[in-house]
Amino acid sequence: MRKNNTVIGSATLVMAVVILSKILGFLRQTVIADAYGATLETDIYFLSSDFMISLSGAFLASLTTALVTVYIDIRTKKSKEEANTVASTMLTMFLLIGCVFILLINLFTPWIARLLESDYPPEAHNTLVQYLRIFSVTFIFTALQSIYAAVLNANNTFTPGKLYGIIYNPIAIFMVLAFAGKWGISALIVAYFAANIIQTLLLGLWARKNYSYRPSVNFRDPTIKHLIYLSAPLLLSNIFIQLNGIIDKMICSRLGDGIASNYSYAYTLEQFITATITATLSLILLSRYATYVSEGNTEMVVKTFKESLSGLLVLLVPITIVACVMSPEIVKIVYMRGKFDETAAYHTSRALIGFAVGFGLIAVREMYIRLHFAYQDTKMPMVANIAAVFLNAALSFLLAPYIGVLGVALATSLSVILTICLLNRSVKKYLPNFRFLAMRKLIIKLTVAGAATAATALVMRQILQSSPIVEFLLCAFAALLVYALSLILMRCEELYAFIGQLRATIRRKLTR
């Protein structure tokens, strides 16, 4: 029981770091929007950086996710030394693959650039090629950071891996403010590399408490083969997921100059919610699930899954509603200054609405995916994610001509439903007694409370005629108050449980 209670405690600390990181990220995006606006130049930067970071991240995330579960399993059943040997072998493999990756990218960059865009003028095309080659070095940094973070996570140390934003964002802000006028977009590139060097060194030093790299090239080790076997579906899944974002950017780039940048600005806001709450908790839960599975404690797996899922839904429903209703005000508060004009604010707010629809859906999906990973099942999440990517692409092409960037973002959210349905059906072979519909009472209560919250937010928005920040604060306060009162009147046990765990965590932190 004590282990389960530490989930909220661990998540609280990591979320605090992530929230600070995201706040700094908002400031960074605000400074970028002020200095550069939404132009073809920013489109090229976001397209190249997002593509290379996503491509390297897709490959490495697949292996490191599998590494966490395998590492915990080996440590539990054998020894930490054997687990660390596996981690060293994986790091060696990552570095070798990284060299090949950089070489191939540099050879085929012109063709890659042409796939990403089809109608850029020659000068813009050449700039895109140059940026893609520069960002190809991302693979080496991501490789080192991924292994260090995986080892730390497997040893229940989650905070260091989330420090990147706290390092990168202040550096980026400084570089833009100091050198944007002289260096242009290059100021952001310098900031990126400086932050990655610092983060890599810090993670390496942190990981030394539990892990010391020893060159190992025994790729024939059965454990390594098993790890690669588990990683292959994850790799394919992550590639398709990253392609999902790339396809969305490509569609946005055809909707007009600056639309892809508007999409990226809205995506940053979306990540504040999903990365802060959902991704953080799912990261911790993977380690928890894997430990319970290795111990054969199915009861604790089910309990942790239900409590985490219920708590996330209770938390995300009002956030989703406020984000949808107040999207124009949110965008204006964060970005509306400098070269970021009314047109950019309009398109960014519409994209935010599309993303906001999926806040709760993404939470459910991530819980199901991490549960499958804990049972070392990577095939079903792959099938579900690939199916969702095809659905997203189809919906994006259908909706974009009619509702623009809103349709592209909305397609991303709606496609998550397919993933959830497939994973919910699959999870029964591991947890035969679990039924999602068993949570129907909670879902009904959240629906009623959500409707009351939406009505309150819409009415308040019509009544209030003030500055964006005043409208947002008053509207959000009224909406959240109605939401909480609605759940209290309906005696929502999940709300009481969430508040109780949060209070216990705060009390525990204060007593320490």
HELIX and SHEET records of a PDB file:
HELIX    1   1 ARG A    2  TYR A   36  1                                  35    
HELIX    2   2 LEU A   40  LYS A   77  1                                  38    
HELIX    3   3 LYS A   80  LEU A  116  1                                  37    
HELIX    4   4 PRO A  122  PHE A  135  1                                  14    
HELIX    5   5 THR A  138  ALA A  154  1                                  17    
HELIX    6   6 PRO A  160  LYS A  162  5                                   3    
HELIX    7   7 TYR A  164  TRP A  183  1                                  20    
HELIX    8   8 SER A  186  ALA A  207  1                                  22    
HELIX    9   9 PRO A  222  SER A  253  1                                  32    
HELIX   10  10 ILE A  259  ILE A  273  1                                  15    
HELIX   11  11 THR A  274  ALA A  279  3                                   6    
HELIX   12  12 THR A  280  GLU A  295  1                                  16    
HELIX   13  13 THR A  298  VAL A  325  1                                  28    
HELIX   14  14 SER A  327  TYR A  335  1                                   9    
HELIX   15  15 GLU A  342  ALA A  356  1                                  15    
HELIX   16  16 PHE A  359  ALA A  374  1                                  16    
HELIX   17  17 LYS A  379  ILE A  403  1                                  25    
HELIX   18  18 VAL A  405  SER A  426  1                                  22    
HELIX   19  19 VAL A  427  LYS A  429  5                                   3    
HELIX   20  20 PHE A  436  MET A  439  5                                   4    
HELIX   21  21 ARG A  440  ILE A  463  1                                  24    
HELIX   22  22 PRO A  468  LEU A  489  1                                  22    
HELIX   23  23 GLU A  493  THR A  511  1                                  19    
END                                                                             
